[in-house]
Amino acid sequence: MENPLNLIKNEISKIEETLQSLRVSQHPFINKVSEYVLFAGGKRVRPLLCVLSAKALNPDLKNSLYETSLLFEYLHVATLLHDDVVDSAEFRRGRKAARNLWGNQATILVGDYLYAKALKIASSLQNPSIMEEITQTTLLMSEGEVLQLLHLDDTEISEEAYYEVIYRKTAVLISCSCKVGALLSGVEDKKAEELANFGYNLGMAFQVIDDLLDYVSAETGKDLGKDFSEGKVTLPIIFALNLAPAQEKKELLRLLKSKDIEAKDFKRAYEIIEKNRGFELTFQKARSFIDTAKDYLQFLPPSPYKEALLYISDYLLTRKK
Amino acid sequence: MENPLNLIKNEISKIEETLQSLRVSQHPFINKVSEYVLFAGGKRVRPLLCVLSAKALNPDLKNSLYETSLLFEYLHVATLLHDDVVDSAEFRRGRKAARNLWGNQATILVGDYLYAKALKIASSLQNPSIMEEITQTTLLMSEGEVLQLLHLDDTEISEEAYYEVIYRKTAVLISCSCKVGALLSGVEDKKAEELANFGYNLGMAFQVIDDLLDYVSAETGKDLGKDFSEGKVTLPIIFALNLAPAQEKKELLRLLKSKDIEAKDFKRAYEIIEKNRGFELTFQKARSFIDTAKDYLQFLPPSPYKEALLYISDYLLTRKK
């Protein structure tokens, strides 16, 4: 059986080639702005999951699977462009944010364009179930963006509210990518739903780990955690606040809310979170999402594509950045 | 036969009632921002044309026609919200722009939400032809928005380039509203295409007249033309520049490009445009679009709905604001 990592690399190459060969628009400016963000080191997680889900159910699938899978990358990038404007971001993936090069106006409008492009690709499939899935997803995502804006500084956020935020921010699109892949393979809705559940749990784990890494990869002391310095409440904080004695809870909240934190403040916050099992419990939660995700794949017949999906699931728990 | 104006008022009331009775979201904040713009005196042109087009082909149509027609209002309002951010608009329809009350961030995101909502309504129809029509329309619109941003100060704009701009800005959505109405009535694609062509020409006339009124309703001397003071090149300018002698052409361009124009400058520009038949030829062009629009309705059987569509067409040429 093919090594899952090789298979994954191979599928990513095909996605990458398709992305390179297709222009999003006939207009050079739209392409320039889009390609700046599309080729900024994205890992193609969503198209990849779409392709693997489809092939795990129907390995011989012969249609425009790769072209279709790109719609999830376009959707994702559209949200990144709008997020950067909303957050007044200076950087994205270590480079200047698009809005820093072409301004907020063009960034908003190219985001709108990529969103429209994604929906156009979806509608060309002429498959009402797929279309409903995708429009429901974008509705949940855009509603989530507004809710996140409103709860910007809410340190009272509960574990449940956090899951709701990351569901809309990350998991719903990943779940949709898997489900649409399944629907493209031609299986009945019930089987597609299993893939949707896999994607949901995988997506939740993905974001939980992302939020954990924001602390752990900053541990060296060179960096401050980005989320923490922005006062963002994520799962490590929520768990630590639940367990911390009153004094430490107060201190952690004070550090979280202070404007210009220094390395020593972040170090202290890190200590408090670690002592109160914030990181440990967060990692456990991620593992539990991954376990559930993998359970939903059990019904799949053995195949290298199934192995690849399992490999990705395990990989999430070991990644360091 | 029912008086067309009464029929139109009656249909608008039904659209208005439906709009009032449906919430766009479960979240009060999203509703507040959306409703601020949705209930700001919009004339419901797009839902109205959708409803009338459907009923002109099938007067007994019994489905969720009014609910469906709202998707065109949501799409329209979504573009207004993003336009206001892109243009840094202070006002919209005589009131503070939404971005002035809730900020650019919320305005961008609620715009995204309304767009997603519109597409969700469309997908719930489970009609691939309708979905393709709508996604193609939003793609053309969003591409047009980018192109307009790039040509912001282009005084060399040709008549053809102007038509392309107003097609994407206005006519394509109006055409889509009519065509989708036709498709909802259940007719074959060829008949729906006639309604699409009607809508295209009506939409073109609508925007041409809008651009004309920006001058003519400012004639009293109290106001400066908004487009002119922003240096925007519309059809009256294009026609006048074509016919004006070199000296007047130069003067008109100088006035158009100057930063802080006064009432007397606008008056002088108005004179030059009028003398060189800019307004007259613009109005003729609008009439020609309307004549073509009405031709496309000839195949319709006689009905009060057909009469209402003809009435709206004629009304466009006589409206004063």
Chai-1 contact restraints between the chains, C-beta under 6 A:
chainA,res_idxA,chainB,res_idxB,connection_type,confidence,min_distance_angstrom,max_distance_angstrom,comment,restraint_id
A,F29,B,L150,contact,1.0,0.0,6.0,A-B,restraint_1
A,I30,B,V146,contact,1.0,0.0,6.0,A-B,restraint_2
A,H82,B,I108,contact,1.0,0.0,6.0,A-B,restraint_3
A,V86,B,Q105,contact,1.0,0.0,6.0,A-B,restraint_4
A,Q105,B,V86,contact,1.0,0.0,6.0,A-B,restraint_5
A,Q105,B,L149,contact,1.0,0.0,6.0,A-B,restraint_6
A,I108,B,H82,contact,1.0,0.0,6.0,A-B,restraint_7
A,L109,B,E145,contact,1.0,0.0,6.0,A-B,restraint_8
A,L109,B,V146,contact,1.0,0.0,6.0,A-B,restraint_9
A,D112,B,S142,contact,1.0,0.0,6.0,A-B,restraint_10
A,Y113,B,S142,contact,1.0,0.0,6.0,A-B,restraint_11
A,Y113,B,E143,contact,1.0,0.0,6.0,A-B,restraint_12
A,A116,B,T138,contact,1.0,0.0,6.0,A-B,restraint_13
A,A116,B,L139,contact,1.0,0.0,6.0,A-B,restraint_14
A,A116,B,S142,contact,1.0,0.0,6.0,A-B,restraint_15
A,L119,B,T135,contact,1.0,0.0,6.0,A-B,restraint_16
A,K120,B,T135,contact,1.0,0.0,6.0,A-B,restraint_17
A,K120,B,L139,contact,1.0,0.0,6.0,A-B,restraint_18
A,S123,B,M131,contact,1.0,0.0,6.0,A-B,restraint_19
A,S123,B,E132,contact,1.0,0.0,6.0,A-B,restraint_20
A,S123,B,T135,contact,1.0,0.0,6.0,A-B,restraint_21
A,Q126,B,P128,contact,1.0,0.0,6.0,A-B,restraint_22
A,P128,B,Q126,contact,1.0,0.0,6.0,A-B,restraint_23
A,M131,B,S123,contact,1.0,0.0,6.0,A-B,restraint_24
A,M131,B,M131,contact,1.0,0.0,6.0,A-B,restraint_25
A,E132,B,S123,contact,1.0,0.0,6.0,A-B,restraint_26
A,T135,B,L119,contact,1.0,0.0,6.0,A-B,restraint_27
A,T135,B,K120,contact,1.0,0.0,6.0,A-B,restraint_28
A,T135,B,S123,contact,1.0,0.0,6.0,A-B,restraint_29
A,T138,B,A116,contact,1.0,0.0,6.0,A-B,restraint_30
A,L139,B,A116,contact,1.0,0.0,6.0,A-B,restraint_31
A,L139,B,K120,contact,1.0,0.0,6.0,A-B,restraint_32
A,S142,B,D112,contact,1.0,0.0,6.0,A-B,restraint_33
A,S142,B,Y113,contact,1.0,0.0,6.0,A-B,restraint_34
A,S142,B,A116,contact,1.0,0.0,6.0,A-B,restraint_35
A,E143,B,Y113,contact,1.0,0.0,6.0,A-B,restraint_36
A,E145,B,L109,contact,1.0,0.0,6.0,A-B,restraint_37
A,V146,B,I30,contact,1.0,0.0,6.0,A-B,restraint_38
A,V146,B,L109,contact,1.0,0.0,6.0,A-B,restraint_39
A,L149,B,Q105,contact,1.0,0.0,6.0,A-B,restraint_40
A,L150,B,F29,contact,1.0,0.0,6.0,A-B,restraint_41
